[in-house]
Amino acid sequence: MAIDRKKLVCLVVGAKDAAGAQRWLAFNEDREWLADLAADPAAVAGKLGVLCTNPNAEVRSAAAAAVGSAEPLEELVAYRLFQSADSDECAAVIAHKVLR
């Protein structure tokens, strides 16, 4: 069965929206927003993923767009769940653990 990596959560980003509420966002490898996450899946991402200490401007802009901000976000937390070199099967297993 073919795995569509564009539907897999690759990045989990925590950011505050305009109202100051913490939101957890799921993105695919192309930095396309997939869904909002609850705190529990975000905690799983924190355990399984690799903390990105300085997310690039592309990640910051994607997170800003997802929370409705016109400016790239300065303060956010990002976890990368898998790399592009990882197999499709590995990526799918890790992504599904976050979305359980």
C-alpha positions in Angstrom: 0.0 0.0 0.0 1.4 3.4 -1.0 1.9 6.0 1.8 1.1 9.6 1.0 3.8 11.5 2.9 1.9 14.8 2.3 -0.8 13.5 4.7 1.7 12.6 7.5 2.5 14.9 10.4 6.2 15.8 10.1 6.4 18.9 12.3 4.5 19.8 15.5 4.7 23.4 16.3 3.5 25.2 19.5 2.6 28.8 19.1 0.4 31.5 20.7 -2.4 32.9 18.7 -3.5 36.5 18.6 -5.5 36.0 21.8 -2.5 34.6 23.6 -3.8 31.0 23.7 -1.4 28.2 23.2 -2.0 26.2 20.0 -0.4 23.0 18.8 -0.2 22.7 15.0 0.6 19.8 12.8 2.4 20.3 9.5 3.6 18.0 6.7 7.1 17.9 5.2 6.2 20.8 2.9 5.2 23.0 5.8 1.5 22.7 4.9 -0.8 22.9 7.9 -2.7 19.7 8.5 -4.6 20.1 11.8 -4.7 21.6 15.2 -3.6 19.1 17.9 -4.7 18.8 21.6 -2.1 18.9 24.4 -1.8 15.1 24.6 -0.6 14.5 21.0 1.7 17.5 21.4 3.3 15.9 24.4 3.8 12.7 22.4 5.5 14.7 19.7 7.8 16.2 22.4 8.8 12.6 23.4 9.2 11.2 19.9 10.4 14.2 18.0 13.6 16.2 17.8 13.4 19.7 19.3 14.2 22.3 16.6 15.9 25.0 18.7 15.9 27.6 15.9 13.1 26.8 13.4 13.7 28.4 10.0 11.7 31.3 8.6 9.6 28.9 6.5 8.4 27.1 9.6 7.8 30.4 11.4 5.7 31.8 8.5 3.7 28.6 8.2 2.9 28.7 11.9 2.0 32.4 11.7 -0.4 31.7 8.9 -2.0 28.8 10.8 -2.7 31.0 13.8 -3.8 34.0 11.8 -0.8 36.3 12.3 0.5 38.5 9.5 4.1 38.3 10.9 6.4 35.3 11.2 6.3 34.1 14.9 9.3 34.7 17.0 8.4 32.5 20.0 7.5 29.0 19.2 8.4 25.4 19.9 8.9 22.9 17.0 9.5 19.2 17.0 10.5 17.3 13.8 9.1 13.8 13.8 11.1 12.4 10.9 13.5 13.4 8.2 13.0 13.2 4.4 15.5 10.4 4.2 13.5 8.2 6.6 11.5 5.4 4.9 7.8 6.0 4.3 6.9 3.2 6.7 9.0 4.7 9.5 7.5 8.1 8.9 3.9 6.7 8.9 4.5 4.8 12.2 5.8 7.9 14.0 3.2 10.2 12.6 0.4 7.9 13.6 1.7 7.7 17.2 1.2 11.5 17.4 -2.3 11.4 16.0 -3.7 8.5 18.1 
